[in-house]
Amino acid sequence: MPQMSPMWWTLIMFTVASILFLNISMNYFEKINLIKTKKDITNMVYHWKW
């Protein structure tokens, strides 16, 4: 079996850490300010679409 290069391993770990961090951050912000967060996301999506 070929060994994974350190660069790829670092990249994969960084990606996983980023996804986990984003998920935790979103949960944290939703708990603190659920309505405002949803409103901001809705506005962001609306402006992005149009």
CHARMM internal coordinates of N, CA and C (Angstrom, degrees):
IC EDIT
DIST 1 N 1 CA 1.4731
DIST 1 CA 1 C 1.5335
ANGL 1 N 1 CA 1 C 109.31
DIST 1 C 2 N 1.3319
ANGL 1 CA 1 C 2 N 116.93
DIHE 1 N 1 CA 1 C 2 N 131.65
DIST 2 N 2 CA 1.4722
ANGL 1 C 2 N 2 CA 119.30
DIHE 1 CA 1 C 2 N 2 CA 178.66
DIST 2 CA 2 C 1.5246
ANGL 2 N 2 CA 2 C 110.75
DIHE 1 C 2 N 2 CA 2 C -71.60
DIST 2 C 3 N 1.3136
ANGL 2 CA 2 C 3 N 115.33
DIHE 2 N 2 CA 2 C 3 N 139.57
DIST 3 N 3 CA 1.4647
ANGL 2 C 3 N 3 CA 119.33
DIHE 2 CA 2 C 3 N 3 CA 178.58
DIST 3 CA 3 C 1.5206
ANGL 3 N 3 CA 3 C 109.92
DIHE 2 C 3 N 3 CA 3 C -76.76
DIST 3 C 4 N 1.3202
ANGL 3 CA 3 C 4 N 115.85
DIHE 3 N 3 CA 3 C 4 N 145.57
DIST 4 N 4 CA 1.4641
ANGL 3 C 4 N 4 CA 119.76
DIHE 3 CA 3 C 4 N 4 CA 176.22
DIST 4 CA 4 C 1.5202
ANGL 4 N 4 CA 4 C 108.91
DIHE 3 C 4 N 4 CA 4 C -76.34
DIST 4 C 5 N 1.3161
ANGL 4 CA 4 C 5 N 116.01
DIHE 4 N 4 CA 4 C 5 N 137.88
DIST 5 N 5 CA 1.4641
ANGL 4 C 5 N 5 CA 119.19
DIHE 4 CA 4 C 5 N 5 CA 178.89
DIST 5 CA 5 C 1.5262
ANGL 5 N 5 CA 5 C 109.87
DIHE 4 C 5 N 5 CA 5 C -70.86
DIST 5 C 6 N 1.3264
ANGL 5 CA 5 C 6 N 117.91
DIHE 5 N 5 CA 5 C 6 N 149.34
DIST 6 N 6 CA 1.4725
ANGL 5 C 6 N 6 CA 120.91
DIHE 5 CA 5 C 6 N 6 CA -179.58
DIST 6 CA 6 C 1.5232
ANGL 6 N 6 CA 6 C 112.53
DIHE 5 C 6 N 6 CA 6 C -56.87
DIST 6 C 7 N 1.3357
ANGL 6 CA 6 C 7 N 116.47
DIHE 6 N 6 CA 6 C 7 N -33.79
DIST 7 N 7 CA 1.4673
ANGL 6 C 7 N 7 CA 119.91
DIHE 6 CA 6 C 7 N 7 CA -178.76
DIST 7 CA 7 C 1.5256
ANGL 7 N 7 CA 7 C 110.05
DIHE 6 C 7 N 7 CA 7 C -62.69
DIST 7 C 8 N 1.3418
ANGL 7 CA 7 C 8 N 116.76
DIHE 7 N 7 CA 7 C 8 N -47.17
DIST 8 N 8 CA 1.4635
ANGL 7 C 8 N 8 CA 120.26
DIHE 7 CA 7 C 8 N 8 CA -179.64
DIST 8 CA 8 C 1.5180
ANGL 8 N 8 CA 8 C 110.91
DIHE 7 C 8 N 8 CA 8 C -63.51
DIST 8 C 9 N 1.3464
ANGL 8 CA 8 C 9 N 116.04
DIHE 8 N 8 CA 8 C 9 N -41.72
DIST 9 N 9 CA 1.4664
ANGL 8 C 9 N 9 CA 120.32
DIHE 8 CA 8 C 9 N 9 CA -179.84
DIST 9 CA 9 C 1.5208
ANGL 9 N 9 CA 9 C 110.52
DIHE 8 C 9 N 9 CA 9 C -60.85
DIST 9 C 10 N 1.3468
ANGL 9 CA 9 C 10 N 115.66
DIHE 9 N 9 CA 9 C 10 N -44.28
DIST 10 N 10 CA 1.4656
ANGL 9 C 10 N 10 CA 120.53
DIHE 9 CA 9 C 10 N 10 CA 179.03
DIST 10 CA 10 C 1.5202
ANGL 10 N 10 CA 10 C 110.29
DIHE 9 C 10 N 10 CA 10 C -62.48
DIST 10 C 11 N 1.3276
ANGL 10 CA 10 C 11 N 116.77
DIHE 10 N 10 CA 10 C 11 N -42.64
DIST 11 N 11 CA 1.4650
ANGL 10 C 11 N 11 CA 121.82
DIHE 10 CA 10 C 11 N 11 CA -178.82
DIST 11 CA 11 C 1.5268
ANGL 11 N 11 CA 11 C 110.66
DIHE 10 C 11 N 11 CA 11 C -62.44
DIST 11 C 12 N 1.3323
ANGL 11 CA 11 C 12 N 116.52
DIHE 11 N 11 CA 11 C 12 N -45.13
DIST 12 N 12 CA 1.4654
ANGL 11 C 12 N 12 CA 120.87
DIHE 11 CA 11 C 12 N 12 CA -179.73
DIST 12 CA 12 C 1.5311
ANGL 12 N 12 CA 12 C 110.40
DIHE 11 C 12 N 12 CA 12 C -63.42
DIST 12 C 13 N 1.3372
ANGL 12 CA 12 C 13 N 116.74
DIHE 12 N 12 CA 12 C 13 N -45.63
DIST 13 N 13 CA 1.4644
ANGL 12 C 13 N 13 CA 120.43
DIHE 12 CA 12 C 13 N 13 CA 179.95
DIST 13 CA 13 C 1.5225
ANGL 13 N 13 CA 13 C 111.04
DIHE 12 C 13 N 13 CA 13 C -62.62
DIST 13 C 14 N 1.3349
ANGL 13 CA 13 C 14 N 116.02
DIHE 13 N 13 CA 13 C 14 N -40.66
DIST 14 N 14 CA 1.4627
ANGL 13 C 14 N 14 CA 120.57
DIHE 13 CA 13 C 14 N 14 CA 179.61
DIST 14 CA 14 C 1.5242
ANGL 14 N 14 CA 14 C 110.64
DIHE 13 C 14 N 14 CA 14 C -63.59
DIST 14 C 15 N 1.3387
ANGL 14 CA 14 C 15 N 116.52
DIHE 14 N 14 CA 14 C 15 N -41.61
DIST 15 N 15 CA 1.4666
ANGL 14 C 15 N 15 CA 120.94
DIHE 14 CA 14 C 15 N 15 CA 179.89
DIST 15 CA 15 C 1.5259
ANGL 15 N 15 CA 15 C 110.79
DIHE 14 C 15 N 15 CA 15 C -64.06
DIST 15 C 16 N 1.3308
ANGL 15 CA 15 C 16 N 116.56
DIHE 15 N 15 CA 15 C 16 N -46.10
DIST 16 N 16 CA 1.4666
ANGL 15 C 16 N 16 CA 120.95
DIHE 15 CA 15 C 16 N 16 CA 179.72
DIST 16 CA 16 C 1.5251
ANGL 16 N 16 CA 16 C 110.30
DIHE 15 C 16 N 16 CA 16 C -61.51
DIST 16 C 17 N 1.3429
ANGL 16 CA 16 C 17 N 116.16
DIHE 16 N 16 CA 16 C 17 N -44.31
DIST 17 N 17 CA 1.4617
ANGL 16 C 17 N 17 CA 120.50
DIHE 16 CA 16 C 17 N 17 CA 179.90
DIST 17 CA 17 C 1.5248
ANGL 17 N 17 CA 17 C 110.84
DIHE 16 C 17 N 17 CA 17 C -62.28
DIST 17 C 18 N 1.3384
ANGL 17 CA 17 C 18 N 116.30
DIHE 17 N 17 CA 17 C 18 N -40.47
DIST 18 N 18 CA 1.4675
ANGL 17 C 18 N 18 CA 120.37
DIHE 17 CA 17 C 18 N 18 CA -179.63
DIST 18 CA 18 C 1.5246
ANGL 18 N 18 CA 18 C 110.84
DIHE 17 C 18 N 18 CA 18 C -64.19
DIST 18 C 19 N 1.3377
ANGL 18 CA 18 C 19 N 116.74
DIHE 18 N 18 CA 18 C 19 N -44.05
DIST 19 N 19 CA 1.4698
ANGL 18 C 19 N 19 CA 120.79
DIHE 18 CA 18 C 19 N 19 CA -179.42
DIST 19 CA 19 C 1.5329
ANGL 19 N 19 CA 19 C 110.03
DIHE 18 C 19 N 19 CA 19 C -63.25
DIST 19 C 20 N 1.3340
ANGL 19 CA 19 C 20 N 116.50
DIHE 19 N 19 CA 19 C 20 N -44.83
DIST 20 N 20 CA 1.4659
ANGL 19 C 20 N 20 CA 119.94
DIHE 19 CA 19 C 20 N 20 CA 178.76
DIST 20 CA 20 C 1.5179
ANGL 20 N 20 CA 20 C 110.70
DIHE 19 C 20 N 20 CA 20 C -61.82
DIST 20 C 21 N 1.3367
ANGL 20 CA 20 C 21 N 116.23
DIHE 20 N 20 CA 20 C 21 N -43.74
DIST 21 N 21 CA 1.4660
ANGL 20 C 21 N 21 CA 120.73
DIHE 20 CA 20 C 21 N 21 CA -179.22
DIST 21 CA 21 C 1.5248
ANGL 21 N 21 CA 21 C 110.72
DIHE 20 C 21 N 21 CA 21 C -62.01
DIST 21 C 22 N 1.3372
ANGL 21 CA 21 C 22 N 116.88
DIHE 21 N 21 CA 21 C 22 N -42.51
DIST 22 N 22 CA 1.4669
ANGL 21 C 22 N 22 CA 120.81
DIHE 21 CA 21 C 22 N 22 CA 179.60
DIST 22 CA 22 C 1.5224
ANGL 22 N 22 CA 22 C 110.87
DIHE 21 C 22 N 22 CA 22 C -64.34
DIST 22 C 23 N 1.3355
ANGL 22 CA 22 C 23 N 117.09
DIHE 22 N 22 CA 22 C 23 N -43.42
DIST 23 N 23 CA 1.4665
ANGL 22 C 23 N 23 CA 120.48
DIHE 22 CA 22 C 23 N 23 CA 179.27
DIST 23 CA 23 C 1.5248
ANGL 23 N 23 CA 23 C 111.16
DIHE 22 C 23 N 23 CA 23 C -61.40
DIST 23 C 24 N 1.3381
ANGL 23 CA 23 C 24 N 116.41
DIHE 23 N 23 CA 23 C 24 N -45.14
DIST 24 N 24 CA 1.4678
ANGL 23 C 24 N 24 CA 120.49
DIHE 23 CA 23 C 24 N 24 CA -179.75
DIST 24 CA 24 C 1.5271
ANGL 24 N 24 CA 24 C 109.99
DIHE 23 C 24 N 24 CA 24 C -64.46
DIST 24 C 25 N 1.3371
ANGL 24 CA 24 C 25 N 116.12
DIHE 24 N 24 CA 24 C 25 N -41.61
DIST 25 N 25 CA 1.4696
ANGL 24 C 25 N 25 CA 120.11
DIHE 24 CA 24 C 25 N 25 CA -179.59
DIST 25 CA 25 C 1.5229
ANGL 25 N 25 CA 25 C 110.98
DIHE 24 C 25 N 25 CA 25 C -62.98
DIST 25 C 26 N 1.3397
ANGL 25 CA 25 C 26 N 116.65
DIHE 25 N 25 CA 25 C 26 N -44.25
DIST 26 N 26 CA 1.4637
ANGL 25 C 26 N 26 CA 120.15
DIHE 25 CA 25 C 26 N 26 CA -179.54
DIST 26 CA 26 C 1.5261
ANGL 26 N 26 CA 26 C 110.48
DIHE 25 C 26 N 26 CA 26 C -62.73
DIST 26 C 27 N 1.3360
ANGL 26 CA 26 C 27 N 117.56
DIHE 26 N 26 CA 26 C 27 N -43.80
DIST 27 N 27 CA 1.4682
ANGL 26 C 27 N 27 CA 120.75
DIHE 26 CA 26 C 27 N 27 CA 178.20
DIST 27 CA 27 C 1.5174
ANGL 27 N 27 CA 27 C 110.71
DIHE 26 C 27 N 27 CA 27 C -61.04
DIST 27 C 28 N 1.3413
ANGL 27 CA 27 C 28 N 115.85
DIHE 27 N 27 CA 27 C 28 N -42.32
DIST 28 N 28 CA 1.4692
ANGL 27 C 28 N 28 CA 121.52
DIHE 27 CA 27 C 28 N 28 CA -178.68
DIST 28 CA 28 C 1.5198
ANGL 28 N 28 CA 28 C 110.83
DIHE 27 C 28 N 28 CA 28 C -62.35
DIST 28 C 29 N 1.3441
ANGL 28 CA 28 C 29 N 116.30
DIHE 28 N 28 CA 28 C 29 N -48.31
DIST 29 N 29 CA 1.4666
ANGL 28 C 29 N 29 CA 120.25
DIHE 28 CA 28 C 29 N 29 CA -178.36
DIST 29 CA 29 C 1.5251
ANGL 29 N 29 CA 29 C 111.24
DIHE 28 C 29 N 29 CA 29 C -67.85
DIST 29 C 30 N 1.3277
ANGL 29 CA 29 C 30 N 117.51
DIHE 29 N 29 CA 29 C 30 N -36.23
DIST 30 N 30 CA 1.4662
ANGL 29 C 30 N 30 CA 119.74
DIHE 29 CA 29 C 30 N 30 CA 179.03
DIST 30 CA 30 C 1.5241
ANGL 30 N 30 CA 30 C 110.76
DIHE 29 C 30 N 30 CA 30 C -65.52
DIST 30 C 31 N 1.3261
ANGL 30 CA 30 C 31 N 116.92
DIHE 30 N 30 CA 30 C 31 N -39.10
DIST 31 N 31 CA 1.4660
ANGL 30 C 31 N 31 CA 119.57
DIHE 30 CA 30 C 31 N 31 CA 179.33
DIST 31 CA 31 C 1.5195
ANGL 31 N 31 CA 31 C 110.64
DIHE 30 C 31 N 31 CA 31 C -65.69
DIST 31 C 32 N 1.3377
ANGL 31 CA 31 C 32 N 116.46
DIHE 31 N 31 CA 31 C 32 N -39.70
DIST 32 N 32 CA 1.4688
ANGL 31 C 32 N 32 CA 119.91
DIHE 31 CA 31 C 32 N 32 CA -177.35
DIST 32 CA 32 C 1.5288
ANGL 32 N 32 CA 32 C 110.98
DIHE 31 C 32 N 32 CA 32 C -74.90
DIST 32 C 33 N 1.3147
ANGL 32 CA 32 C 33 N 116.60
DIHE 32 N 32 CA 32 C 33 N -44.57
DIST 33 N 33 CA 1.4661
ANGL 32 C 33 N 33 CA 119.02
DIHE 32 CA 32 C 33 N 33 CA -172.13
DIST 33 CA 33 C 1.5299
ANGL 33 N 33 CA 33 C 109.88
DIHE 32 C 33 N 33 CA 33 C -141.75
DIST 33 C 34 N 1.3275
ANGL 33 CA 33 C 34 N 115.81
DIHE 33 N 33 CA 33 C 34 N 66.80
DIST 34 N 34 CA 1.4625
ANGL 33 C 34 N 34 CA 122.15
DIHE 33 CA 33 C 34 N 34 CA -172.31
DIST 34 CA 34 C 1.5203
ANGL 34 N 34 CA 34 C 112.24
DIHE 33 C 34 N 34 CA 34 C -58.56
DIST 34 C 35 N 1.3257
ANGL 34 CA 34 C 35 N 116.91
DIHE 34 N 34 CA 34 C 35 N -50.35
DIST 35 N 35 CA 1.4631
ANGL 34 C 35 N 35 CA 120.90
DIHE 34 CA 34 C 35 N 35 CA -173.50
DIST 35 CA 35 C 1.5306
ANGL 35 N 35 CA 35 C 110.54
DIHE 34 C 35 N 35 CA 35 C -65.76
DIST 35 C 36 N 1.3306
ANGL 35 CA 35 C 36 N 116.55
DIHE 35 N 35 CA 35 C 36 N -47.29
DIST 36 N 36 CA 1.4594
ANGL 35 C 36 N 36 CA 120.36
DIHE 35 CA 35 C 36 N 36 CA -177.92
DIST 36 CA 36 C 1.5304
ANGL 36 N 36 CA 36 C 110.67
DIHE 35 C 36 N 36 CA 36 C -62.88
DIST 36 C 37 N 1.3394
ANGL 36 CA 36 C 37 N 116.72
DIHE 36 N 36 CA 36 C 37 N -41.20
DIST 37 N 37 CA 1.4575
ANGL 36 C 37 N 37 CA 120.83
DIHE 36 CA 36 C 37 N 37 CA -179.29
DIST 37 CA 37 C 1.5253
ANGL 37 N 37 CA 37 C 110.18
DIHE 36 C 37 N 37 CA 37 C -61.89
DIST 37 C 38 N 1.3293
ANGL 37 CA 37 C 38 N 116.16
DIHE 37 N 37 CA 37 C 38 N -46.79
DIST 38 N 38 CA 1.4662
ANGL 37 C 38 N 38 CA 119.45
DIHE 37 CA 37 C 38 N 38 CA -179.47
DIST 38 CA 38 C 1.5239
ANGL 38 N 38 CA 38 C 110.46
DIHE 37 C 38 N 38 CA 38 C -64.48
DIST 38 C 39 N 1.3240
ANGL 38 CA 38 C 39 N 117.28
DIHE 38 N 38 CA 38 C 39 N -38.85
DIST 39 N 39 CA 1.4583
ANGL 38 C 39 N 39 CA 120.81
DIHE 38 CA 38 C 39 N 39 CA 179.26
DIST 39 CA 39 C 1.5298
ANGL 39 N 39 CA 39 C 110.28
DIHE 38 C 39 N 39 CA 39 C -64.84
DIST 39 C 40 N 1.3326
ANGL 39 CA 39 C 40 N 116.51
DIHE 39 N 39 CA 39 C 40 N -43.78
DIST 40 N 40 CA 1.4600
ANGL 39 C 40 N 40 CA 120.96
DIHE 39 CA 39 C 40 N 40 CA 179.14
DIST 40 CA 40 C 1.5247
ANGL 40 N 40 CA 40 C 110.94
DIHE 39 C 40 N 40 CA 40 C -61.96
DIST 40 C 41 N 1.3347
ANGL 40 CA 40 C 41 N 116.77
DIHE 40 N 40 CA 40 C 41 N -43.72
DIST 41 N 41 CA 1.4652
ANGL 40 C 41 N 41 CA 120.37
DIHE 40 CA 40 C 41 N 41 CA 179.87
DIST 41 CA 41 C 1.5218
ANGL 41 N 41 CA 41 C 110.09
DIHE 40 C 41 N 41 CA 41 C -64.13
DIST 41 C 42 N 1.3333
ANGL 41 CA 41 C 42 N 116.88
DIHE 41 N 41 CA 41 C 42 N -41.51
DIST 42 N 42 CA 1.4637
ANGL 41 C 42 N 42 CA 120.63
DIHE 41 CA 41 C 42 N 42 CA 178.82
DIST 42 CA 42 C 1.5216
ANGL 42 N 42 CA 42 C 110.72
DIHE 41 C 42 N 42 CA 42 C -61.56
DIST 42 C 43 N 1.3393
ANGL 42 CA 42 C 43 N 116.34
DIHE 42 N 42 CA 42 C 43 N -45.42
DIST 43 N 43 CA 1.4645
ANGL 42 C 43 N 43 CA 120.16
DIHE 42 CA 42 C 43 N 43 CA 178.37
DIST 43 CA 43 C 1.5230
ANGL 43 N 43 CA 43 C 111.13
DIHE 42 C 43 N 43 CA 43 C -62.36
DIST 43 C 44 N 1.3351
ANGL 43 CA 43 C 44 N 116.78
DIHE 43 N 43 CA 43 C 44 N -41.50
DIST 44 N 44 CA 1.4543
ANGL 43 C 44 N 44 CA 121.73
DIHE 43 CA 43 C 44 N 44 CA -179.14
DIST 44 CA 44 C 1.5282
ANGL 44 N 44 CA 44 C 110.00
DIHE 43 C 44 N 44 CA 44 C -62.02
DIST 44 C 45 N 1.3390
ANGL 44 CA 44 C 45 N 116.24
DIHE 44 N 44 CA 44 C 45 N -46.42
DIST 45 N 45 CA 1.4655
ANGL 44 C 45 N 45 CA 120.69
DIHE 44 CA 44 C 45 N 45 CA 179.69
DIST 45 CA 45 C 1.5251
ANGL 45 N 45 CA 45 C 110.12
DIHE 44 C 45 N 45 CA 45 C -64.07
DIST 45 C 46 N 1.3323
ANGL 45 CA 45 C 46 N 115.89
DIHE 45 N 45 CA 45 C 46 N -42.21
DIST 46 N 46 CA 1.4601
ANGL 45 C 46 N 46 CA 120.10
DIHE 45 CA 45 C 46 N 46 CA -178.90
DIST 46 CA 46 C 1.5277
ANGL 46 N 46 CA 46 C 110.83
DIHE 45 C 46 N 46 CA 46 C -61.49
DIST 46 C 47 N 1.3286
ANGL 46 CA 46 C 47 N 116.94
DIHE 46 N 46 CA 46 C 47 N -47.10
DIST 47 N 47 CA 1.4674
ANGL 46 C 47 N 47 CA 120.41
DIHE 46 CA 46 C 47 N 47 CA -179.58
DIST 47 CA 47 C 1.5216
ANGL 47 N 47 CA 47 C 110.87
DIHE 46 C 47 N 47 CA 47 C -67.05
DIST 47 C 48 N 1.3384
ANGL 47 CA 47 C 48 N 117.04
DIHE 47 N 47 CA 47 C 48 N -33.35
DIST 48 N 48 CA 1.4582
ANGL 47 C 48 N 48 CA 120.44
DIHE 47 CA 47 C 48 N 48 CA -179.78
DIST 48 CA 48 C 1.5343
ANGL 48 N 48 CA 48 C 110.50
DIHE 47 C 48 N 48 CA 48 C -68.89
DIST 48 C 49 N 1.3243
ANGL 48 CA 48 C 49 N 116.21
DIHE 48 N 48 CA 48 C 49 N -38.91
DIST 49 N 49 CA 1.4667
ANGL 48 C 49 N 49 CA 119.85
DIHE 48 CA 48 C 49 N 49 CA -178.90
DIST 49 CA 49 C 1.5216
ANGL 49 N 49 CA 49 C 111.39
DIHE 48 C 49 N 49 CA 49 C -70.53
DIST 49 C 50 N 1.3139
ANGL 49 CA 49 C 50 N 117.13
DIHE 49 N 49 CA 49 C 50 N -40.21
DIST 50 N 50 CA 1.4570
ANGL 49 C 50 N 50 CA 119.47
DIHE 49 CA 49 C 50 N 50 CA -176.03
DIST 50 CA 50 C 1.4968
ANGL 50 N 50 CA 50 C 109.16
DIHE 49 C 50 N 50 CA 50 C -105.34
END
COOR INIT
IC SEED 1 N 1 CA 1 C
IC BUILD
